[in-house]
Amino acid sequence: MRQAYIGVDVGTSSTRAGVFDETGKLLGTNRHPIVTWHEAGDIVEQSSSDIWDACAAAVRGAMAEAAILPDAVDGIGFDATCSLVALDGDGAPVTVSTSGDPQRNVIVWMDHRAIAEARQINQTQDDVLRHVGGSISPEMEMPKLLWLKRHLRASFDAAGHFFDLADYLTYRATGSLSRSMCTVTCKWNFLAHERRWSARFFERIGLSEFVAEDYVRIGTDIVAPGTAIGSGLTRSAAEDLGLRPGTPVGAALIDAHAGGIGAIGGRLAPEAPVDVCDRLAYIMGTSACIMATTREPRFVPGVWGPYHSGMVPGFWLNEGGQSAAGAAIDHLLRSHPAYAEVSSAAQERGVDVIEFLERRIIARAGDPGAAALFARDVHVLPEFLGNRSPYADPDSRAVIAGLDLDADIGAMEKLFVAGLCGLAYGLADVIDAFARHDVASRVIVMAGGASRSPLVRQIMADTTGLTVALPRTQEPVLLGAAMLGAVAGGVYRSIGETMASMSALGRFSEPTAPEMAALHRAKRKVHRMLRALDRDSREAMRGWRRNGT
């Protein structure tokens, strides 16, 4: 019987599942939406029960498409956004919402309600913060937990367990309270290189409760990604997912990190050695993560990390990122006057809006690199949700320059390309920060939905001067999650062995034309001007509020 492994990926708006064989070949996929509540004040909430139900639907759908039986599945792995889940001691949801609705028990990663708490934590200048680039983000869990303690104390006290969403999924699957080294190190300030929590840090930031209770609500059993959790799927979870009880479950990964695992270890030839330190992983979805792997710790201001075994076991991870990537492009396009016309035309052709625009742009430009000329005079700083790195500025906001009164499809194409260029310049800023601190790579391996776009890949290559590679699989994030199941199931001994056996690289970007490199250098100068304008304008308005003039 053919062996199969399932990867489950919980993104911001949907849950996906993929079934793979032991070589990494995709056998079947399925997607199911999840419910999200948005409220004023950067509030974004979800339901852990709804997410689990979506996982079950996606797994059953992927199994049906793959046409395999439950007995063929020898392991399952989960990845998810770094969202905070609150449960009581019996595993029932505890509200994190001012609405009081217990189903709203997940603070989504992109929820920025805890900006004030992040600032307070950063003011301590505790040594732990060295491992988040010197500045904790409101997207991480400690600011969110401090917000809960301050604003929803009854929920904070009632919670018997706080989970990163990925760890919640393995808990729901197995009943085990084990946490992944990836989640607690990268988002909870666990010091993986010393295998401990910092009592001093918790006491200084106002969360001494966790120290007093010996960390039982946030994790005492910390295991490497892919470690077999508990006794595998419980009978109840197996019934939900349509699998057999006892199916091995691997300790989870954050979604972007699963994409990194599924991408950077890809072989070029069957016996060719792979140096993961020579490759950056760029995972582009609603947000974007830029991950660098090193043998020794590298402290890069404004960039999260270094995290020991945060992604690849035994190596250090530095994690840059952009809080709005796909979300920024979607917002730009939906706000344009031509959106309804373009959406209708795309629907008639059976494609989405972005693919419709991209086909038109490349057809007119002649090649993906030359398409950047469309945005010669339009410039976008696409930081609708702040800057994650390397400036660690959650208050920064988008700036657009060069717009005129044109409202046709051509104007929308210019704005689209300008937005992609803006994202590329943000990526280049992170890569430059890496280089200043001896983190050097030659290849960017892209994953996520946007990675399938030749326009996106070539603009990223032309901007950074690096080669951009595409994993051979169409689903590197799902593959990374399935690799966790393969390790838990024992077919491979380690994540490293699994990467070498289940992943490969496919196509590469074209060489950069000299005139396009010059164009991007000029536009990056404008990008820096827009950043300075945003910073200076906020400072001017802060002065107005202080002085009342």
N, C-alpha and C positions, 0 to 999 in steps of 0.2 A: 504494500500500500504506500502511495506517495506521501511523504511527510509534508506538513504545512504548518505555517506559523502566522499568527494574526497580530497586526499592529492596529491600535486604536488611538486616534489623534483627536483631542478636543481643542478646537480653535475658539476664536472669539464668537463666531456666529453659528457654527455647526460642528457636528461630530462626524468623523469619517473612520471607516475601517477598511483594512486591506488584508488580503490573504496572499501569502508568498510561499514558494517552495524553498528548499534548503540552499538553492543557488541564488536566491533573491529575485526570481522571476515572479512578477505580479500575476495572480490567478483571478482575482476578483476584488472589486471595491464597491463601497456604498457610502452615501452621505445622508445625514439627517439633521434638520435644523434644531437649534436650541433657543429658548426664550430668554430675552434680555430686557431688563427694565432700565431706562435712562431717565434721570431727573436732573434738575438744575443743580449747579454746584459741583459739576463733574462727578455725579453719582452714577455708577453703573453696577447693576446687581443681577445675579442669576440664581437658579435653584439647583442644588446638587442632585435632587431626585429627578428633576427634568433632564439633567445632563446624563445621569445613569440610564434613564429610559432611552435617550437618544443613542447612547453607546450600544444598548441592546438591539435597537432597531437597525443600526448600521452594521453590527456584526452579523446579524441574521441575514441582512441583505447581501453582504459581501460573500457569505457562505453560499447563498443561493446562486449568486453569479459565478462563483468558482466551481460550483457543482461538486463539492466534496462533503463527506460525512463527518460528524463530530469526532469519530475515532481517529481521523487522519490528522487532527490538530494536536501537535505536540508541545505547544507553548503559546502564550499570549502576553503582549506587553502594551503598556499604556503610556501616552505622553499627554500633556495638557498645558494650557496657559498657566502662568504663575499667579493664580487667583487664590484668595483666602476662603476656606470653608470652615464654618462653625457648626459643631454638633454637640448634643448633650451626651451625658455618660452612656446612654443607651443607643447612641447613634442616630437620634432623631434631630432634624434641623433646628438650629437656633437662629433667630432673625438677626441680620446685620443691618436692618433697614429701619429708618424712622417711621415707616408705615406700620411696623409691628407684625408684618406678615411673616410667619415662620418659614414659608417656602422660599423667601428671599434671604437665603443664608450664605450667599457667595458674594464677596466683594471682588469684582473683576479686576484683572491686572491694570487696565487702563483707567480705573477709577482714581481720581486725584483728590479725593476729599481730605487726605492726610498730608497736604503740603505743609501746614503749620507744624505738624508733629515731626515731619522729616527735618524741617529747619531746626527744631528743638534738639533732635538727636544729633544733628551735625554740629551744633554748638558745643557739644561735649568734647569734640575732637578726640574721642576715644581711639585707642590703637586699633580696635576692631575695624574702624572705618577705613583704615589703610587698604583693606581687602575689598572695598567697593569704590576704589578710585578716589578715596578721601571724602566722598559725599554720598550719603544714602539717598535713594530715590523714593518718592511717595508710591511708586509702583511695587515696592518691596513690602514684606509682611510686617516688620516691626512698626513702621509708622501707622499701618492700618490697625494693628493690635492696640497701639497706644490711643488711636482715635476711638476705638470701641470702648476702651476703659474710660475715656473722658466723656463720651457722648451717649453711649448705650451701656451703662455700667451693669444693668441687670443681665444683658446678654453676655457681657464679658464674664461675669461671675457664673452664669448658668452653663456656659460651654464646658463640656468635659473633654473635648478634643478640638484643637485647631490643626487643620491640615492645609498644605499646599494641594491644589486641585488634583495633581497627578497622584499624590499619595492617598488622597481620598479614594481615588478609583481603585488602587490596589487594596485598600481597606475594604471597600464595598465588595470587591471580588473575592477576598480571602478571609476577611475578619481580622487580619493582622494589623497591628499598630506600627509596624516597621516603617521608617521613612527612608527615602532615597538620599544618598550622599549628594546627589546633584541638586535636589530641591532645597534642602536645608542649608547647604553651603552657599548656593548662588542667591537665595532670596531670604534666608532667615538668619544670616550672620553666624552660622555654625563654622567653627574653625577646623576644617577638615584635616589640615596638616598637623594639627595637634589633637584631633579627635575629641573636641570638647566644646561646650558652650562657655561663654565668658560671663561669670557671675557679676563681675565688676561692671561690665557693659550694661547688663539688664538693670542693675541697681542705679546706675547713673542716668539711664534714659527714662526711669519711672515704671519699669515692669519687673519689680523685685518679686512679685508673686510667683513667677516662673522659677526663680531660684529657690524660694521657700518650699515649693512643692516638688523640687528635684526634677523639673522640666517634663513632668509626666503628660502635660497637655500639649506639648509641642514636639516631643519625641525623645525617647531614650535608647531606642534600638535603631542605629543609623547604619545602613548597608549600601554596598556598591550597586550601581545600576546593573540590572540583569540578574542579581541574586534571586534565587528561588524564594518566593514569599510564602510563609505558612505551609499549608498542605495543599496549595493550589486552589482552584475554584471551589467554593462551597457549593453545596447542593442547590441552594437558593440562587446564587449567582449563575451557576451553570444553566439552570432552568431559564433564567432571564436571557442569557446570551445564546442559548441553543447549542451549548457545548456539553462535554461530559464532566461530571464532578472530578476534582483532582487534577484537571489540566494545569500544568505548571504556569505560574504567573511570575514575571520578572519585575524586580524593583524598577520604578518608573524613571522617566526623564521629563524635563521641561520640554515643551514642543519644539522650540528652536534648537535645543540641544539634541533632540532626536533627529532633526534634520541634519545637524552637523555630523552625527554618527553615521547617518545614511549617505553622507556626501563625501567627506574629506578622505575617507579610507579607500575610495574607489581605485581599483587597479587599472593601469593602462594596458597591461598584457598579463597573461596568466601567471608568469613567474617574476614579473617586475616588482622590485621592492618599492614600498611607499613610505615617504617621510611626511607624516601628518603635520610636522612643524613647518613645512614648506608651503602649506595650504591654509588659506583663510576660508572659513565657512560663512557665506552670506545668505541668511534665511529671510526671505522677503514675503511677508504676508500682510495682515492688517498693520503690524509694526514690522521692524526689521532688526535682526541681530547679526552682529559681525564678530565672529569668534576666531581667536588666535590661540594655537596650542604651542606651548614651550616646554623645554626640559627643566628649566630653572625658573623661579618666580620672577616676574617682571612687573614692577609697580608703575602704572601709567595713570597720571592724574586725570580724573574725569571719566575713566573707563573702569567698569566693574572688574573685580578680581585684583590680584591673581587668586584663583580658586584651585586648590589641589584636588585632582580627580573630579573636577566639576563637570567634565564631559568625557574625555578619554581617560580611563583609569591609569594612574601613575604619572600623568602629565599635568601641567598647570594650564589654566584657562584664563584668558582675558576676554571680556565680553563687552564690546561696544554695541551701540544700538541707536535706532531712530524710533521714537514713540509713535509717529505716524508715518507709514510708508504707503501700503495699499489704501489705507483709510484716507490719506492725504490726496492721493490721485482721485479716488472716488468722490471726495468732497469737491475738488476742483471741477471735475466734469459735471457733477450734478448741479452745481451752482451756475453753470454757463447757460446763456439763453438758448443755445442750439441743442441742449440736451434732449429735449422731447423729440425733436426731429431725428437726431442721430439714433436715439433709442429705438424709434419706430423702424428706421432703415436697417438697423442691426437685427432686429427681430425678424424682419422679412427675409433676411439672408441666413437666419439660423445661427447667428453668432452673438457674442456679447459686445457691449459698446467698445471696450478697449480693443478687442480683436478687429472690429470694424474700422476703428480709427487707424490702427497700426497698419492694416492692409493698404488703406488709402495713402498713408504717409510714405511707406516704403515704395509703393508703386510710383509715386511722384518723385521721391528723392533718388531712387535708383539703387540705393543700398542702405542698410540700417545706420551706418556711421554718419553718412551725409544728412540723414534726417535731422540731426541736431541743428542744422542751419535754419530750420523752421523757427527755432527759438532764439535766433541771433539777438533780437531786440526785445524779447520778453524774458523776465527773470522772476524766479519764484524761490523764496525761502520757505519750504513747506512744513514749518514747525507748528502745526495747529495744536499739538498736544505738548509743546515744550521740546527742549533738547535733552535727550538722554545722555549723549556723550559726543564729543569729548568735553563739552562745556558744562554738563551737569546743571542745566538751567531749566527747571520745570515751568518757569514763568514765561519763557520766550514764546513768541507767537509768529504766525505766518506773515510774510510781507510779499507783495506782488508789485512789480514795476514794469512799465512799458505797455500797459493796456490802452487800447483806443476804443472807439465806439462800434467797431465791427462785431457783429453778433452771429455770423454765419458759421458753417462747419469748418471753414479754413481757420477762423479765429480760434475755434475750439481745439483744432489740431495743434496750433502754436502753443496754447496754454498747456495741453497735454504733454508735449515734448519738453516745454520749459519746466514742468513739474518733475518729469523724469530726470532732467539735468540737475535740478535742485537736490533730489535724493542722491544722485551720484556724487555731488559735491559734498554732501554730508558724509557719505561713505569715505570719500577721499580725505576728509578732515580726520576721521578716525584712523585711517591707514597712516597718515602723516604722524599722528600722535603715537601710534605703535612704533614707527620707524625711529622716532626720537628717543625711544627707550629700548632699543635693540630687539624689537619684535619685527622680524623681516620675513616676508613671504613672497613667492613669485606667482602663485596661482590663486584666484578666487573661485571657489566651487559654490555655485548658486543653487539654492533650493527654494521651495515655496512656489505658489502659483505664478508669480511674475517671472520666475526663472525660465519658463517656457518661451518667453518673448525674445526673439532675436534683437528687437529694438532696444529693450532694456539691457540685455547682456552687452551689446556693442557700446552703448553709451557708458556703461560702467567700466568697460575695458579702456575706452578712449580717454576717459576722465582720470582713471587711476594709473594708467600705464602698465597694468598687470594683465595677464591672460585670464580670461573668464572661461571656466569649464562648466559643463552641464553633466550631472550624473546620468548614467544610462537609463536608470529607472525613471519613470514619470512621477513617482511618488516617494522621494527620498525621506520625507518625514515619517510616512507610514512604514517605510522599510526600516528606519531606525528603531521605531517602536517594536516591529516584528523581530528585530535582532535581539531585543531584550527577552522575548519569548523563546528564541532559539538558544540563548545562553541558559535560561532557566530550565529549559527542557533537556539540556545536556548534550545537544548535538555539536555545540562548539564550547570550548573551555573558557573563552574570554571574549570581551567586546572586541579587542584587537583582532583576534582570529576570525570573529564573525564579520568584521568590516572587510577583511581581506578575501573572504569567501563569498559574501553575498552582494558586494557592491562593485561597480566599475564606472569609469568615466566615459562620456560619449563625446559630443561635439565641443569645439573650442571656438572662441571669438576670433575674428579676423585681425590681422595687424592694423595698428592705428595709422591712418593717413596723417602726414605732417600738418596739413592745414586744419585737420580736425583737432589735433592736439593743441594747436595754437588757439583755436576758437574756445576750447574748454578752459585754457589758461586765462583767457580774457574774461570769460563768464564767471570763473571762480573769483576773480577780483571783485566783480559786481556782487557776487554772493557774500563776500566778506563785508562789503559796504552795507548790504541789506541787514546783515547780522548786527553791525554797529548801529544802524538806524533803529532797529528794534530795541536794542539795549538802551540807547540814549533816549529814545522816546518814552520808555517806561520810567527811566530815571527822572525825566522832566515832569512826568505826571505824578510821580511820587512826591516831588518837591511841591507841586501845586496842592496836593492833598494835605501836606504838612503845613504849608503856609496859608492855605485858604484863599489863595489869590489866583 
